[in-house]
Amino acid sequence: MEPGNRKLIRPSLSEMKEKTDAPRKSAGGAPQKRAIPPDQTNAENFYYVKQMQAKTPMVITLKDGEIVKGVIEWYDRSCLKVNRIGDPNILLYKSNIKYLYKDEEA
C-alpha cells in the first residue's frame, strides 16, 4: 500500500484569532456567573462626609451603653473625633460604637 499525498489540514492563524476573540458561551445555555461585588462600597465614608459637611448633631451610643452627643469633626479608618458642646471633644474608636443616628432634639 502506497501512502497517498496527504495534506495537513490546519486552520490559518487569522481564523484562530477570530475564534479566541469571540465571547465564549457556557455549555447548555447556563447563565454566566455574576461578577463578585466589591469588598468596600464606601457608603460609610460617604455618610461621615455628608454629616461632617452639614455639621449634623449626632447621638452615638457606645457598646457599654454610654451616650455621646456632638458633631463629627473628622474620621479615619478606626476613629471618630466628636466635638461636644459644654464637654471636651472626644476621640471614639469605631470598634466601641454600637450605633449612631442624627440627633432629633437639636
Backbone torsions as a table, in degrees:
resi	resn	phi	psi	omega
1	MET	NA	127.2	-178.8
2	GLU	-93.2	131.3	176.2
3	PRO	-68.8	130.0	-179.6
4	GLY	-80.1	173.2	175.9
5	ASN	-70.5	113.6	179.8
6	ARG	-105.0	134.7	177.6
7	LYS	-112.6	129.4	178.7
8	LEU	-75.3	124.3	179.4
9	ILE	-97.3	117.8	-177.7
10	ARG	-143.6	136.4	-179.3
11	PRO	-68.7	152.6	179.4
12	SER	-73.5	162.3	-178.2
13	LEU	-61.7	-38.8	-179.3
14	SER	-65.4	-35.8	177.5
15	GLU	-65.5	-39.1	179.7
16	MET	-65.9	-40.1	179.0
17	LYS	-63.3	-41.5	179.2
18	GLU	-61.9	-39.1	-179.9
19	LYS	-67.9	-39.2	-178.7
20	THR	-74.9	-27.3	179.1
21	ASP	-76.9	-25.8	-178.9
22	ALA	-68.0	142.8	179.2
23	PRO	-65.4	138.1	-179.7
24	ARG	-84.9	140.1	176.1
25	LYS	-108.8	141.1	179.7
26	SER	-74.0	153.3	-178.4
27	ALA	-67.1	140.4	176.3
28	GLY	80.5	5.9	177.6
29	GLY	72.0	17.2	179.8
30	ALA	-67.4	144.9	-179.7
31	PRO	-65.2	149.5	-179.8
32	GLN	-74.4	155.9	-179.1
33	LYS	-68.3	145.9	176.9
34	ARG	-76.5	154.4	177.4
35	ALA	-70.4	148.2	180.0
36	ILE	-72.7	130.7	-179.4
37	PRO	-65.7	155.1	-179.5
38	PRO	-65.3	153.4	-179.7
39	ASP	-69.1	-32.2	-177.0
40	GLN	-128.7	131.9	-178.5
41	THR	-98.3	-11.6	-177.5
42	ASN	66.3	14.3	178.3
43	ALA	-65.4	-39.5	179.1
44	GLU	-62.3	-46.2	179.3
45	ASN	-61.7	-43.4	179.2
46	PHE	-59.9	-42.5	-179.5
47	TYR	-63.2	-47.2	179.9
48	TYR	-61.7	-44.7	-179.6
49	VAL	-61.9	-42.2	-180.0
50	LYS	-61.9	-44.5	-179.2
51	GLN	-70.1	-35.6	178.8
52	MET	-66.8	-44.8	-177.8
53	GLN	-65.6	-37.6	-179.7
54	ALA	-84.2	-7.8	-176.0
55	LYS	51.0	48.0	-178.3
56	THR	-72.6	126.4	173.7
57	PRO	-65.0	130.4	-176.1
58	MET	-120.6	153.8	172.0
59	VAL	-115.2	123.2	-178.0
60	ILE	-117.3	120.0	177.7
61	THR	-100.0	125.5	-179.5
62	LEU	-88.3	166.3	-177.8
63	LYS	-62.1	-28.5	179.2
64	ASP	-85.7	3.4	176.7
65	GLY	97.3	-10.6	179.2
66	GLU	-67.3	143.3	-179.5
67	ILE	-112.0	130.5	179.0
68	VAL	-119.2	129.3	178.1
69	LYS	-115.4	137.7	177.9
70	GLY	168.7	-170.2	-178.9
71	VAL	-111.4	134.7	179.0
72	ILE	-73.0	120.7	179.2
73	GLU	-88.6	-46.5	175.9
74	TRP	-155.6	169.6	179.6
75	TYR	-147.2	161.0	169.1
76	ASP	-141.6	-162.8	-175.1
77	ARG	-60.4	-32.9	-172.7
78	SER	-121.6	-9.5	-172.4
79	CYS	-136.1	160.1	169.3
80	LEU	-126.1	136.0	172.3
81	LYS	-103.0	123.9	-175.9
82	VAL	-115.8	124.8	173.7
83	ASN	-87.3	127.2	-178.9
84	ARG	-115.8	146.6	177.6
85	ILE	-89.8	125.2	178.6
86	GLY	83.3	-7.5	178.7
87	ASP	-131.5	158.5	177.2
88	PRO	-65.1	152.2	175.1
89	ASN	-62.4	155.2	-174.2
90	ILE	-137.1	145.3	175.7
91	LEU	-107.3	119.0	-176.8
92	LEU	-111.2	132.8	171.9
93	TYR	-75.6	134.9	179.9
94	LYS	-60.6	-31.0	-178.6
95	SER	-66.8	-19.1	178.2
96	ASN	-93.5	-2.8	-178.8
97	ILE	-89.0	126.9	176.8
98	LYS	-82.4	-51.5	175.2
99	TYR	-162.4	165.7	176.5
100	LEU	-144.4	154.6	-179.5
101	TYR	-156.0	167.4	179.8
102	LYS	-71.7	139.0	179.0
103	ASP	-76.4	117.1	-178.9
104	GLU	-78.7	-22.0	-176.9
105	GLU	-75.2	-28.2	-174.4
106	ALA	-79.5	NA	NA
